[in-house]
Amino acid sequence: MIQLVNPYTCKDYNKVSFSPEQEEAICGISAKDSISKLELVKTCMDIVIKLAKWYSTESGIPFDQLVQAGVLAVVRSAGNFCNSEESNFNDYISQEIMKAMINLSKSEKNRVDNYEKNC
């Protein structure tokens, strides 16, 4: 039996580790919302991985860092979504994930530029 593999999934995505600052930000979520936000992260994991794979090949930033940025974007944006007629949640969450990944790439570029300037 041939097993088909989804090209947008990663076997080790659950091994992603967070920095202490990121853990504090995630732990700051109230207890009654944490289960629902965890379910939201599980639901959005496929799109996070898809966008991280695409952006990793485009920008050269490590895949695991992009996944971390995407997961944090999902957690942050869960409370910010305004259910308006113009936008749906899929578009909103995709935009928020991409914004987080772009911001990560800008900060990586600034860090490399500062390193090269100081050497």
C-alpha positions as CSV (number, residue, x, y, z in Angstrom):
1,M,0.0,0.0,0.0
2,I,1.4,3.4,-1.0
3,Q,1.1,6.1,1.5
4,L,0.6,9.6,0.2
5,V,2.4,12.4,2.0
6,N,1.0,15.9,2.3
7,P,3.6,18.2,0.9
8,Y,2.7,20.9,3.4
9,T,3.3,18.9,6.6
10,C,6.4,18.5,8.6
11,K,7.1,15.4,10.7
12,D,9.0,17.4,13.4
13,Y,6.7,20.5,13.7
14,N,5.7,19.5,17.2
15,K,9.4,19.7,18.3
16,V,9.5,23.4,17.8
17,S,10.8,25.2,21.0
18,F,10.0,28.7,22.1
19,S,12.2,31.2,23.8
20,P,11.4,32.2,27.5
21,E,9.9,35.5,26.3
22,Q,7.7,33.8,23.8
23,E,6.6,31.3,26.5
24,E,5.7,34.1,28.8
25,A,3.6,35.7,26.1
26,I,1.8,32.4,25.5
27,C,1.3,31.7,29.2
28,G,-0.2,35.2,29.6
29,I,-3.4,33.9,28.0
30,S,-6.2,33.4,30.5
31,A,-6.9,29.8,31.5
32,K,-10.4,29.7,30.0
33,D,-9.0,30.8,26.6
34,S,-5.9,28.6,26.5
35,I,-7.7,25.4,25.4
36,S,-9.6,27.2,22.6
37,K,-6.4,28.9,21.4
38,L,-4.5,25.6,21.5
39,E,-7.3,24.1,19.3
40,L,-7.0,27.1,17.0
41,V,-3.2,26.6,16.7
42,K,-3.8,22.9,15.9
43,T,-6.3,23.9,13.3
44,C,-4.1,26.5,11.7
45,M,-0.9,24.4,11.8
46,D,-1.3,23.3,8.2
47,I,-1.4,26.8,6.9
48,V,1.5,27.9,9.2
49,I,3.6,25.0,7.8
50,K,2.6,25.7,4.2
51,L,3.5,29.4,4.5
52,A,6.7,28.7,6.4
53,K,7.9,26.2,3.8
54,W,7.2,28.7,1.0
55,Y,8.8,31.6,2.8
56,S,11.8,29.6,3.9
57,T,12.6,28.8,0.3
58,E,12.1,32.4,-0.8
59,S,14.0,34.1,2.0
60,G,16.5,31.5,3.3
61,I,15.3,31.9,6.9
62,P,15.3,28.6,8.8
63,F,11.9,26.8,8.6
64,D,11.6,26.2,12.4
65,Q,12.0,30.0,13.1
66,L,9.2,30.7,10.6
67,V,6.9,28.1,12.2
68,Q,7.5,29.7,15.6
69,A,6.6,33.1,14.2
70,G,3.5,31.7,12.6
71,V,2.3,30.0,15.7
72,L,2.8,33.1,17.8
73,A,0.9,35.1,15.1
74,V,-2.0,32.7,15.4
75,V,-2.1,33.0,19.2
76,R,-1.9,36.8,19.0
77,S,-4.4,37.3,16.3
78,A,-7.0,35.0,17.8
79,G,-8.2,37.8,20.0
80,N,-7.9,40.5,17.4
81,F,-10.1,39.1,14.7
82,C,-13.1,41.2,14.0
83,N,-15.8,39.3,12.2
84,S,-16.6,41.8,9.5
85,E,-18.3,41.2,6.1
86,E,-15.2,42.1,4.1
87,S,-12.9,39.5,5.6
88,N,-13.0,35.9,6.6
89,F,-10.8,34.3,9.2
90,N,-8.7,32.3,6.7
91,D,-7.7,35.4,4.9
92,Y,-7.1,37.3,8.2
93,I,-5.0,34.5,9.7
94,S,-2.9,34.1,6.5
95,Q,-2.2,37.8,6.4
96,E,-1.2,37.8,10.1
97,I,1.1,34.8,9.7
98,M,2.8,36.3,6.6
99,K,3.2,39.7,8.5
100,A,4.9,37.8,11.3
101,M,7.2,36.0,9.0
102,I,8.1,39.2,7.1
103,N,8.9,41.0,10.3
104,L,11.1,38.0,11.3
105,S,13.0,38.3,8.1
106,K,13.5,42.0,8.5
107,S,14.8,41.5,12.1
108,E,17.2,38.8,10.8
109,K,18.4,41.1,8.0
110,N,19.0,43.9,10.5
111,R,20.9,41.6,12.8
112,V,23.1,40.4,9.9
113,D,23.7,44.0,8.8
114,N,24.7,45.1,12.3
115,Y,27.0,42.1,12.6
116,E,28.7,42.9,9.3
117,K,29.0,46.6,10.2
118,N,30.7,45.8,13.6
119,C,33.2,43.3,12.1
